[in-house]
Amino acid sequence: MRVQIDRFEDNGWAVLLPYPDGRRGFDVPRELLPEEVSAGDVFDVRFEYDRDETLRIAEENRRLLDELLGGEE
């Protein structure tokens, strides 16, 4: 996926648009982008699924829910 920086907001967010079609932008915290970037710059973005972390969080959530509902530990 490629994105282009549309603009930076005063609240510390950057507005990114899919590149090249520019439809349906989304915001990301400015701090996630390199300091030297500016509006108009294009990035390749990759999402990686972390199955192990997903399973770990799911197990932790089950454990916490069991504790809250008074289940077995």
C-alpha positions as a printed Julia matrix, in Angstrom:
73×3 Matrix{Float64}:
   0.0     0.0    0.0
   1.28    3.44  -0.85
   0.24    6.63   0.91
   0.95   10.32   0.46
   1.08   12.93   3.21
  -1.73   15.37   2.56
  -1.08   17.71   5.48
  -0.1    18.05   9.1
  -2.72   19.13  11.62
  -2.01   21.42  14.58
  -3.1    18.68  16.97
  -0.05   16.53  16.18
  -1.65   14.33  13.53
  -0.75   13.77   9.88
  -3.43   13.19   7.27
  -2.45   10.42   4.83
  -4.17    9.61   1.55
  -3.93    6.36  -0.4
  -1.63    6.95  -3.35
  -2.3     7.56  -6.18
  -6.12    7.62  -5.96
  -6.31    9.85  -2.86
  -9.65    8.54  -1.61
 -10.65    8.27   2.03
  -7.72    9.63   3.96
  -6.81    8.64   7.48
  -4.9    10.21  10.35
  -1.77    8.94  12.07
   0.2    10.47  14.93
   2.89   12.77  13.52
   5.44   11.11  15.8
   5.2     7.87  13.78
   6.65    9.57  10.71
  10.29   10.55  10.2
  11.06   14.15  11.24
  12.25   15.26   7.81
   9.07   14.42   5.86
   6.73   17.01   4.42
   3.36   17.26   2.71
   3.43   15.51  -0.64
   5.92   12.81   0.37
   4.97    9.25  -0.61
   5.51    6.13   1.54
   5.18    2.39   1.14
   3.19    1.05   4.11
   3.05   -2.57   5.15
   0.83   -4.2    7.74
   2.18   -7.35   9.35
  -0.07   -9.74  11.24
   1.46  -10.82  14.56
  -0.36  -14.06  15.3
   1.61  -14.86  18.44
   0.87  -11.46  20.02
  -2.79  -11.72  19.01
  -3.08  -15.1   20.72
  -1.24  -13.84  23.8
  -3.59  -10.87  24.17
  -6.66  -13.07  23.65
  -5.47  -15.41  26.4
  -4.76  -12.51  28.74
  -8.22  -11.07  28.07
  -9.83  -14.46  28.81
  -7.89  -14.7   32.06
  -8.91  -11.19  33.14
 -12.54  -11.84  32.25
 -12.49  -15.06  34.28
 -11.1   -13.11  37.25
 -13.8   -10.45  36.93
 -16.58  -13.02  36.67
 -15.2   -15.07  39.55
 -14.18  -18.03  37.45
 -11.4   -20.49  38.04
  -7.84  -19.21  37.85
